[in-house]
Every structure is written in C-alpha cells, then in structure tokens.
Amino acid sequence: MLQVPVVFRQGNVVVRIYPPPREHHPPHVHVCFVGIGEVVIELGTAVAGLRIHRDYGVPARMVLAAYHIVADHQELFQHEWEKLHGTPPTD
C-alpha cells in the first residue's frame, strides 16, 4: 500500500505530497478538504508563482483558501517535495 506523507494539517485541510513513482514534476501539492474534494497546486519558482493546476469538487472559496495555505507554507512544501523527489530539473 502506498504511504502518502501528510506534510501539513489544519482543521479539515490536509496537504499531501505523493512519492515517486506515482508523482511527477513539476513540484506540486494536493490540498485535501476532508469529505469535500481536493485542489492540486503547483509550487512556484523564482520566475513563476504558484499555479492552481486542478480542483476536484471544491467550491471557489475553498480553492482560494487552499492557494493561501500553500502560499503561506510554500518553503516547507518545496523542502518536503525535494526530500521525496529531488530538486526539479532546470530548463
């Protein structure tokens, strides 16, 4: 069974980063609203900011809340991504 690390938890929000080989670049997190749905957000770089990749059944206000959670903890999430996947390839 695949172990999916929870890298952040706040109320009914859980942020996960799936390990390889399931996941892939670019670095991103899954912000899960328990019992509601999830939002996938790509982590930003020095050149580009965060990007909402996809949402699954989450109301717009919760998508915005997910974005703010990731923005507020981006350094932590980037560090955790790199622990699992290594540093992202450069273009």
VOTORSE-284189 format. One record per residue: residue in one letter; x, y, z of N, C-alpha, C, O in turn. Coordinates in Angstrom, 3 decimals, m for minus. Example, Ala and Ser with C-alpha at 12.3 -4.5 7.8 and 13.67 -1.06 7.14 Angstrom:
2
residu, nX, nY, nZ, caX, caY, caZ, cX, cY, cZ, oX, oY, oZ
a, 13.190, m5.690, 7.800, 12.300, m4.500, 7.800, 13.200, m3.300, 7.800, 14.236, m3.319, 8.465;
s, 12.850, m2.250, 7.080, 13.670, m1.060, 7.140, 12.900, 0.030, 7.870, 13.409, 1.138, 8.039;
END
This chain:
91
residu, nX, nY, nZ, caX, caY, caZ, cX, cY, cZ, oX, oY, oZ
m, 0.839, m1.182, 0.000, 0.000, 0.000, 0.000, 0.889, 1.251, 0.000, 1.883, 1.316, 0.723;
l, 0.524, 2.221, m0.803, 1.286, 3.454, m0.945, 1.133, 4.327, 0.298, 0.016, 4.666, 0.691;
q, 2.256, 4.689, 0.913, 2.257, 5.611, 2.044, 2.297, 7.038, 1.495, 3.208, 7.395, 0.747;
v, 1.322, 7.838, 1.864, 1.256, 9.211, 1.372, 1.511, 10.153, 2.537, 0.663, 10.310, 3.415;
p, 2.684, 10.780, 2.540, 3.005, 11.673, 3.648, 2.061, 12.876, 3.738, 1.782, 13.545, 2.744;
v, 1.588, 13.125, 4.938, 0.844, 14.351, 5.230, 1.892, 15.358, 5.680, 2.576, 15.143, 6.681;
v, 2.020, 16.456, 4.945, 3.044, 17.442, 5.277, 2.479, 18.644, 6.021, 3.224, 19.490, 6.515;
f, 1.137, 18.712, 6.095, 0.506, 19.832, 6.784, m0.935, 19.440, 7.087, m1.599, 18.781, 6.287;
r, m1.403, 19.860, 8.257, m2.794, 19.599, 8.635, m3.301, 20.813, 9.417, m2.635, 21.315, 10.322;
q, m4.494, 21.266, 9.041, m5.122, 22.393, 9.736, m6.634, 22.213, 9.636, m7.204, 22.365, 8.556;
g, m7.282, 21.894, 10.743, m8.724, 21.656, 10.718, m9.053, 20.504, 9.781, m8.507, 19.410, 9.922;
n, m9.951, 20.748, 8.817, m10.321, 19.707, 7.865, m9.482, 19.735, 6.586, m9.867, 19.148, 5.574;
v, m8.344, 20.413, 6.635, m7.451, 20.517, 5.477, m6.202, 19.685, 5.727, m5.553, 19.799, 6.766;
v, m5.881, 18.845, 4.743, m4.680, 18.020, 4.794, m3.916, 18.252, 3.499, m4.491, 18.181, 2.413;
v, m2.615, 18.532, 3.613, m1.779, 18.717, 2.429, m0.871, 17.506, 2.313, m0.185, 17.130, 3.264;
r, m0.881, 16.895, 1.120, m0.082, 15.696, 0.859, 0.822, 15.904, m0.337, 0.528, 16.672, m1.252;
i, 1.949, 15.178, m0.294, 2.834, 15.088, m1.450, 3.021, 13.601, m1.720, 3.539, 12.871, m0.875;
y, 2.601, 13.160, m2.887, 2.722, 11.752, m3.235, 4.155, 11.444, m3.645, 4.794, 12.247, m4.325;
p, 4.664, 10.282, m3.235, 6.044, 9.911, m3.565, 6.146, 9.316, m4.966, 5.135, 8.965, m5.576;
p, 7.382, 9.205, m5.474, 7.577, 8.503, m6.730, 7.272, 7.018, m6.530, 7.372, 6.549, m5.396;
p, 6.923, 6.285, m7.511, 6.837, 6.680, m8.918, 5.487, 7.260, m9.316, 5.295, 7.623, m10.476;
r, 4.548, 7.355, m8.377, 3.215, 7.853, m8.712, 3.262, 9.295, m9.195, 2.560, 9.652, m10.140;
e, 4.064, 10.111, m8.570, 4.066, 11.529, m8.900, 5.200, 11.921, m9.831, 6.061, 11.108, m10.167;
h, 5.185, 13.142, m10.227, 6.000, 13.647, m11.323, 6.260, 15.132, m11.125, 5.612, 15.781, m10.304;
h, 7.192, 15.652, m11.865, 7.427, 17.093, m11.886, 6.347, 17.737, m12.738, 5.788, 17.039, m13.584;
p, 6.017, 18.970, m12.590, 6.626, 19.948, m11.707, 6.189, 19.723, m10.262, 5.174, 19.075, m10.007;
p, 6.961, 20.262, m9.320, 6.607, 20.120, m7.909, 5.203, 20.672, m7.630, 4.852, 21.767, m8.068;
h, 4.418, 19.894, m6.897, 3.062, 20.308, m6.574, 2.597, 19.607, m5.311, 3.206, 18.633, m4.867;
v, 1.518, 20.107, m4.738, 0.920, 19.514, m3.551, m0.563, 19.273, m3.807, m1.177, 19.898, m4.672;
h, m1.118, 18.345, m3.028, m2.542, 18.047, m3.052, m3.134, 18.586, m1.752, m2.832, 18.084, m0.670;
v, m3.970, 19.597, m1.864, m4.630, 20.174, m0.697, m6.009, 19.530, m0.628, m6.873, 19.790, m1.466;
c, m6.203, 18.683, 0.385, m7.431, 17.904, 0.514, m8.333, 18.484, 1.595, m7.909, 18.685, 2.732;
f, m9.561, 18.744, 1.231, m10.585, 19.161, 2.180, m11.379, 17.898, 2.497, m12.142, 17.411, 1.663;
v, m11.198, 17.378, 3.692, m11.762, 16.094, 4.081, m13.270, 16.062, 3.826, m14.015, 16.920, 4.299;
g, m13.697, 15.057, 3.072, m15.108, 14.882, 2.775, m15.662, 15.787, 1.696, m16.854, 15.732, 1.395;
i, m14.806, 16.630, 1.101, m15.280, 17.579, 0.093, m14.589, 17.362, m1.243, m15.256, 17.101, m2.244;
g, m13.275, 17.465, m1.278, m12.523, 17.329, m2.520, m11.106, 17.803, m2.320, m10.643, 17.963, m1.191;
e, m10.418, 18.028, m3.430, m9.024, 18.467, m3.337, m8.658, 19.437, m4.439, m9.315, 19.525, m5.476;
v, m7.581, 20.163, m4.176, m7.024, 21.124, m5.120, m5.554, 20.764, m5.296, m4.841, 20.553, m4.315;
v, m5.100, 20.692, m6.548, m3.689, 20.439, m6.833, m3.064, 21.775, m7.208, m3.525, 22.459, m8.121;
i, m1.997, 22.135, m6.481, m1.353, 23.431, m6.703, 0.122, 23.209, m6.982, 0.832, 22.575, m6.202;
e, 0.573, 23.752, m8.128, 1.989, 23.694, m8.469, 2.736, 24.720, m7.629, 2.299, 25.861, m7.476;
l, 3.871, 24.290, m7.090, 4.693, 25.189, m6.287, 5.405, 26.162, m7.205, 5.825, 25.793, m8.301;
g, 5.541, 27.376, m6.772, 6.148, 28.404, m7.599, 7.658, 28.323, m7.644, 8.284, 27.578, m6.890;
t, 8.221, 29.094, m8.533, 9.666, 29.233, m8.663, 10.004, 30.713, m8.561, 9.123, 31.551, m8.367;
a, 11.286, 31.025, m8.693, 11.702, 32.430, m8.665, 11.100, 33.193, m9.842, 10.884, 34.402, m9.757;
v, 10.829, 32.485, m10.937, 10.312, 33.122, m12.145, 8.783, 33.133, m12.164, 8.167, 34.134, m12.531;
a, 8.183, 32.027, m11.771, 6.728, 31.887, m11.833, 6.166, 31.623, m10.441, 6.779, 30.923, m9.635;
g, 5.014, 32.180, m10.172, 4.387, 31.973, m8.876, 3.617, 30.667, m8.808, 3.702, 29.833, m9.710;
l, 2.875, 30.500, m7.744, 2.025, 29.325, m7.582, 1.005, 29.280, m8.712, 0.620, 30.307, m9.270;
r, 0.578, 28.055, m9.035, m0.442, 27.907, m10.066, m1.419, 26.825, m9.639, m1.015, 25.718, m9.285;
i, m2.697, 27.148, m9.674, m3.708, 26.140, m9.393, m3.786, 25.255, m10.624, m4.154, 25.705, m11.709;
h, m3.439, 24.004, m10.438, m3.394, 23.063, m11.553, m4.779, 22.487, m11.837, m5.214, 22.423, m12.987;
r, m5.468, 22.067, m10.766, m6.765, 21.424, m10.956, m7.496, 21.387, m9.623, m6.877, 21.303, m8.563;
d, m8.821, 21.450, m9.690, m9.582, 21.227, m8.465, m10.630, 20.157, m8.738, m11.167, 20.035, m9.839;
y, m10.891, 19.401, m7.706, m11.827, 18.284, m7.789, m12.942, 18.493, m6.772, m12.796, 18.129, m5.605;
g, m14.050, 19.074, m7.207, m15.229, 19.213, m6.370, m15.135, 20.201, m5.231, m15.850, 20.070, m4.238;
v, m14.266, 21.188, m5.355, m14.057, 22.143, m4.268, m14.650, 23.500, m4.666, m14.347, 24.010, m5.745;
p, m15.492, 24.088, m3.806, m16.037, 25.410, m4.103, m14.927, 26.467, m4.251, m13.844, 26.326, m3.683;
a, m15.211, 27.507, m5.010, m14.220, 28.548, m5.310, m13.588, 29.138, m4.053, m12.382, 29.381, m4.038;
r, m14.358, 29.372, m3.011, m13.793, 29.966, m1.786, m12.768, 29.035, m1.152, m11.806, 29.498, m0.540;
m, m12.967, 27.728, m1.293, m12.012, 26.774, m0.735, m10.770, 26.659, m1.617, m9.672, 26.414, m1.119;
v, m10.944, 26.836, m2.916, m9.777, 26.872, m3.806, m8.888, 28.039, m3.399, m7.667, 27.896, m3.327;
l, m9.490, 29.183, m3.136, m8.738, 30.354, m2.690, m8.065, 30.087, m1.345, m6.915, 30.477, m1.145;
a, m8.764, 29.431, m0.425, m8.174, 29.086, 0.875, m6.979, 28.146, 0.690, m5.962, 28.296, 1.367;
a, m7.101, 27.189, m0.214, m6.000, 26.254, m0.496, m4.796, 27.020, m1.029, m3.662, 26.769, m0.624;
y, m5.049, 27.949, m1.933, m3.965, 28.762, m2.503, m3.225, 29.513, m1.397, m1.995, 29.556, m1.388;
h, m3.967, 30.095, m0.480, m3.340, 30.861, 0.609, m2.547, 29.956, 1.554, m1.481, 30.344, 2.032;
i, m3.052, 28.766, 1.823, m2.310, 27.820, 2.661, m0.981, 27.483, 2.015, 0.055, 27.477, 2.681;
v, m1.005, 27.203, 0.721, 0.241, 26.851, 0.027, 1.171, 28.052, m0.036, 2.376, 27.904, 0.164;
a, 0.641, 29.231, m0.307, 1.477, 30.436, m0.349, 2.147, 30.680, 1.001, 3.320, 31.048, 1.061;
d, 1.400, 30.474, 2.080, 1.936, 30.719, 3.417, 2.984, 29.700, 3.853, 3.820, 29.997, 4.707;
h, 2.945, 28.503, 3.274, 3.843, 27.420, 3.700, 4.659, 26.862, 2.540, 5.114, 25.719, 2.587;
q, 4.841, 27.667, 1.505, 5.495, 27.200, 0.287, 6.903, 26.664, 0.544, 7.286, 25.649, m0.038;
e, 7.667, 27.312, 1.389, 9.034, 26.865, 1.665, 9.033, 25.449, 2.261, 9.832, 24.605, 1.857;
l, 8.146, 25.198, 3.208, 8.014, 23.864, 3.794, 7.656, 22.839, 2.725, 8.268, 21.773, 2.657;
f, 6.667, 23.154, 1.891, 6.214, 22.206, 0.878, 7.300, 21.940, m0.163, 7.463, 20.804, m0.610;
q, 8.038, 22.968, m0.547, 9.134, 22.786, m1.501, 10.201, 21.863, m0.902, 10.714, 20.972, m1.580;
h, 10.525, 22.084, 0.366, 11.519, 21.255, 1.054, 11.057, 19.791, 1.101, 11.842, 18.883, 0.827;
e, 9.801, 19.567, 1.444, 9.270, 18.205, 1.521, 9.225, 17.545, 0.151, 9.496, 16.350, 0.025;
w, 8.881, 18.323, m0.885, 8.881, 17.782, m2.258, 10.289, 17.304, m2.612, 10.466, 16.196, m3.116;
e, 11.283, 18.142, m2.346, 12.664, 17.806, m2.698, 13.177, 16.609, m1.917, 13.998, 15.852, m2.434;
k, 12.711, 16.414, m0.670, 13.101, 15.228, 0.091, 12.614, 13.956, m0.602, 13.307, 12.939, m0.589;
l, 11.444, 14.008, m1.198, 10.868, 12.838, m1.859, 11.319, 12.670, m3.308, 11.517, 11.548, m3.776;
h, 11.480, 13.785, m4.013, 11.682, 13.737, m5.465, 13.019, 14.292, m5.948, 13.350, 14.152, m7.126;
g, 13.780, 14.907, m5.079, 14.991, 15.590, m5.518, 14.619, 16.970, m6.055, 13.448, 17.346, m6.088;
t, 15.627, 17.704, m6.468, 15.378, 19.038, m6.991, 14.807, 18.937, m8.388, 15.153, 18.020, m9.134;
p, 13.931, 19.873, m8.757, 13.332, 19.816, m10.095, 14.371, 20.084, m11.169, 15.341, 20.806, m10.940;
p, 14.161, 19.496, m12.348, 15.086, 19.760, m13.453, 15.012, 21.220, m13.868, 13.949, 21.836, m13.784;
t, 16.126, 21.775, m14.313, 16.126, 23.155, m14.807, 16.073, 23.140, m16.320, 16.577, 22.228, m16.974;
d, 15.452, 24.171, m16.854, 15.319, 24.262, m18.331, 16.542, 24.866, m18.945, 16.609, 25.019, m20.164;
END
